[in-house]
Amino acid sequence: MRIVLSDFMSLDGVVQAPGGPGEDTEGGFAHGGWSMPYFDVEVMGGAIDEAMKETRALLFGRRTWQTMAAAWPERAGTDPFADHMNAITKYVASTTLTEADMTWNNSTLLPADNVLGAVADLRASGEGDMHVMGSSVLARSLVENGLVDEYRLMISPVLLGGGKRMFPEDGVARHLRLVSHTVASTGTQVCVFRPATTG
């Protein structure tokens, strides 16, 4: 199973709260929903739909899972994408949530003391893609530990001046190769990268 990071990203690398004003205000972040003016339904929506065709599971950190769990169940039956989000297997990395909190159907809590080991096991034994949406802390940890097989980034032409980022700042060079690149009508760069040493 391939681990795929999917993120909306500003030109200065911020991935925090792209979807809405109250999504994540941690650290005084005041630009929630910043990606919406740059969303091109045809190009970006098409890229998301294409990626989801190969997706067999989703992997979330606590905050992103809670945001998604509060949004998608109520949209059941209203559109196929919502139905897919509700039906697909979901894995959750958290040290504070419990099994009793896993109210969004098909959600499984990974062992808090061995999240990376559990992800590595899933990666070795599964098929298709497991998408990591948002979840910047988890994403950074996966990058640091060499557990990412593909990056699907939608890089918008905006500088946010600060906020959460998904890439480590550990001084380690990680070489990638560009697999595909499309420019949306809004100027957003839709890019797919893979580690340079993999197929």
C-alpha positions in Angstrom: 0.0 0.0 0.0 1.4 3.4 -1.0 1.3 6.2 1.5 0.2 9.4 -0.3 0.2 12.9 1.3 -2.5 15.2 -0.2 -2.4 18.8 0.8 -3.5 22.2 -0.2 -0.4 24.4 0.3 0.4 28.1 0.1 3.4 29.2 -1.8 5.3 29.6 1.5 4.5 26.1 2.5 1.6 26.6 4.9 -1.0 23.8 5.0 -3.1 25.0 8.0 -6.9 25.3 7.8 -7.4 25.5 4.0 -11.1 24.7 4.2 -12.8 27.1 6.5 -12.4 30.1 9.0 -12.8 28.0 12.2 -11.0 24.9 11.0 -7.8 25.5 12.9 -7.0 28.8 14.6 -4.1 27.4 16.7 -1.2 29.8 17.0 -3.5 32.7 16.2 -3.9 31.6 12.5 -6.3 34.0 10.9 -6.5 32.8 7.3 -8.8 29.8 7.6 -10.4 28.9 4.3 -7.5 30.5 2.4 -7.5 27.9 -0.4 -11.2 28.3 -1.4 -10.7 31.3 -3.8 -8.1 29.3 -5.6 -10.2 26.2 -6.1 -10.7 25.2 -9.8 -13.5 22.6 -9.9 -12.5 21.2 -13.2 -8.8 20.8 -12.7 -8.4 20.5 -8.9 -11.7 18.6 -8.4 -10.7 16.3 -11.3 -7.3 15.6 -9.6 -9.0 14.8 -6.3 -11.5 12.4 -8.0 -8.7 10.7 -9.9 -6.6 10.2 -6.7 -9.6 8.8 -4.8 -10.1 6.1 -7.4 -6.9 4.4 -6.2 -7.5 5.2 -2.5 -8.3 2.2 -0.3 -7.9 3.9 3.0 -7.5 7.3 4.7 -5.1 8.1 7.5 -5.7 11.1 9.7 -4.3 12.9 12.7 -6.7 13.7 15.5 -7.7 17.2 14.6 -8.2 16.5 10.9 -10.2 13.3 11.7 -12.5 15.2 14.1 -13.1 17.9 11.5 -13.9 15.4 8.8 -16.0 13.3 11.2 -18.1 16.3 12.0 -18.7 17.1 8.3 -19.1 14.1 6.1 -21.6 11.8 7.9 -24.3 14.5 7.6 -23.8 14.7 3.8 -24.5 11.0 3.3 -26.7 10.3 0.4 -26.3 13.8 -1.0 -23.3 13.2 -3.3 -21.1 10.2 -4.3 -17.9 11.8 -2.9 -19.6 12.1 0.6 -20.7 8.5 0.4 -17.2 7.4 -0.5 -15.7 9.3 2.4 -18.1 7.7 4.8 -17.7 4.2 3.4 -13.9 4.0 3.1 -11.6 2.6 5.8 -10.2 5.3 8.0 -7.2 5.0 10.4 -6.7 7.6 13.1 -3.4 8.5 14.9 -4.1 10.0 18.3 -2.8 9.8 21.9 -6.0 11.3 23.3 -8.9 9.7 21.5 -10.3 6.4 22.5 -12.1 3.6 20.7 -15.3 5.0 22.1 -14.6 8.2 20.1 -14.5 6.3 16.8 -18.1 7.2 15.9 -17.5 7.9 12.2 -18.1 4.6 10.6 -15.2 2.5 9.4 -12.7 4.4 11.7 -10.0 2.5 13.5 -7.7 4.0 16.1 -4.0 3.1 15.7 -2.1 2.1 18.8 -0.9 5.4 20.4 2.4 3.9 21.4 3.3 2.6 17.9 1.6 4.7 15.2 4.6 4.6 12.9 5.0 0.9 13.3 1.3 0.4 12.5 1.5 2.6 9.4 4.6 0.7 8.3 2.7 -2.6 8.7 -0.3 -1.3 6.7 2.1 -0.1 4.0 3.8 -3.5 3.8 0.7 -5.6 3.7 -2.1 -3.6 2.0 -2.9 -2.7 -1.6 -3.8 0.5 -3.4 -3.2 3.9 -1.8 -3.7 5.2 1.7 -4.2 9.0 1.6 -3.1 11.3 4.4 -5.2 14.5 4.1 -4.1 17.5 6.1 -2.8 16.2 9.4 0.4 18.2 9.3 2.0 16.8 12.5 1.4 13.2 11.4 2.5 14.0 7.8 5.8 15.5 9.0 6.5 12.4 11.1 5.8 10.2 8.1 8.2 12.3 5.9 10.9 12.1 8.6 10.6 8.4 8.8 10.7 7.7 5.1 7.1 6.4 4.9 5.8 8.6 2.1 5.5 7.2 -1.4 3.8 10.1 -3.1 3.1 13.8 -2.5 0.0 15.3 -4.2 0.2 19.1 -3.6 -2.0 21.9 -4.8 0.2 24.9 -4.4 -1.7 28.2 -4.5 -0.3 31.6 -5.3 -0.7 33.1 -1.9 1.8 33.9 0.9 0.3 33.4 4.4 3.2 34.5 6.4 3.1 31.7 8.9 1.2 28.7 10.0 1.6 24.9 10.2 3.8 23.2 7.7 4.2 19.5 6.8 7.8 19.3 5.9 10.5 18.6 8.5 13.1 21.2 9.3 15.8 18.7 10.3 18.5 19.5 7.8 18.0 16.3 5.9 17.8 16.6 2.1 15.1 14.4 0.5 15.2 14.3 -3.2 11.9 14.1 -5.2 11.0 13.8 -8.8 8.1 15.5 -10.5 5.6 13.0 -11.9 2.9 15.3 -13.2 2.1 19.0 -13.2 -1.0 20.9 -14.1 -1.9 24.6 -13.7 -5.4 25.4 -12.7 -7.2 28.5 -14.0 -6.7 30.1 -10.6 -2.9 29.8 -10.8 -2.8 26.8 -8.4 0.0 24.3 -9.3 -1.3 20.7 -9.1 1.8 18.7 -8.6 2.6 15.0 -8.0 6.0 14.2 -6.6 7.6 10.9 -5.6 10.8 10.1 -3.8 13.6 10.1 -6.5 14.7 6.6 -5.5 11.3 4.9 -6.0 9.4 4.0 -9.2 
